[in-house]
Amino acid sequence: MDKSWRTVFFSCVLLLYLCVPPSLAQTCRGHTFSSNQIFTACSDLPVLSSFLYWNYYPSNLTADIAFRKAGASTTTWVAWALNPSGQQMVGSQAILAFHNSSGVPTAYTTPITSFSPSMQPGNLSFQVFNLKAEYSNGDMILFATLHLTSSLISTNQVWQEGTMSGTSFNSHAMDSENSASVGTINFETGATVAGSVGTSTKKNVHGALNAVSWGVLMPMGIMMARYLKVFKVAKPAWFYLHAACQSSAYIIGVAGWGTGLKLGSDSPGIKYIKHRNIGITLFCFATLQVFALLFRPKPDHKYRLYWNIYHHSIGYATIILSIINIYEGFDILDPEKKWKKIYTGIIIFLGALAALLEVITWIIVLRRKKAVTSN
């Protein structure tokens, strides 16, 4: 019996060992470089199976570094960068490593100045020497000597990976690991700290708040106003339901708009101009609608017709822009596809319900007119 249990135990251990990718089991300690170069400090970076090694020389503010990405293929590009302006891609002073068209590991420097970088060679804000790339046993490694400034001794670091199509660099993925590949490094003390995933969380909160407010509650509020008032049993409840729904949408939407402004201020250089401009327009339209409720004329007032035209026009424009901007947000945030499908399903459902109610309410209105004419 004991022998059987031992057999099962060792079989499970062996299976676990075979199933765990080697890159997940690796650490920076104990790794031997092909050149036998020795580094006094190293760090297991928290994501993307990456490791950083360095020797720092305070007398001349230089650092010899090696960045190693485990589990890389020959069609993978990797990059490591310092960014004194923040824990973000834009503003990064990057070193890029990849296989060139001849299959030779190549490295060069490239400053990242926009959200869609050219990835072309360029000088950094500090000098880089002894730059080379190496590919060995599935590890892509870049070596360099950095001539640091005093402000770069303790700064932000960013690392990333992506795929190549021939000689073209494809954009990196936008999943949780790629979004969290930031942190800080102190070359002098050897301390590294993983970056905060707060920005990613803020993006998710921003997207959720706006999808619920502008994308769901606002259309529902308009549907209440348009269709419930036709039914006599719903008077005057339809107005209070409409006002409550739209007010809730406005409050939640303002919170979502505020998180968007905060994200923008925390990410200088990253501009989503169309998304931002539509968001500002939506906020203005929604604010006008709130004031419209406060200054609504009596039903028999001579200006009520003009108020109705204004209120309805702004309302429908808000819905159209809301849906457009939510899909803009999906393209920017790039979440799991299921979330976009779920929202699309909700919009289709609301659209189908609106079409059905449109037919029903028109039938009711026409019958009432016919009854009045007959009388």
Secondary structure as UniProt FT lines:
FT   HELIX           2..19
FT   HELIX           22..25
FT   TURN            29..30
FT   TURN            34..35
FT   STRAND          41..44
FT   TURN            48..49
FT   STRAND          50..57
FT   TURN            58..61
FT   STRAND          62..69
FT   TURN            70..71
FT   TURN            74..75
FT   STRAND          76..82
FT   TURN            84..85
FT   TURN            90..91
FT   STRAND          93..99
FT   TURN            101..102
FT   STRAND          105..111
FT   STRAND          127..136
FT   TURN            137..138
FT   STRAND          139..147
FT   HELIX           150..152
FT   STRAND          154..165
FT   TURN            166..167
FT   STRAND          168..169
FT   HELIX           176..179
FT   STRAND          182..186
FT   TURN            187..189
FT   STRAND          192..194
FT   HELIX           198..212
FT   HELIX           213..217
FT   HELIX           218..227
FT   HELIX           228..230
FT   HELIX           232..234
FT   TURN            235..236
FT   HELIX           237..266
FT   TURN            268..269
FT   HELIX           273..294
FT   TURN            299..300
FT   TURN            302..303
FT   HELIX           304..333
FT   HELIX           337..374
//
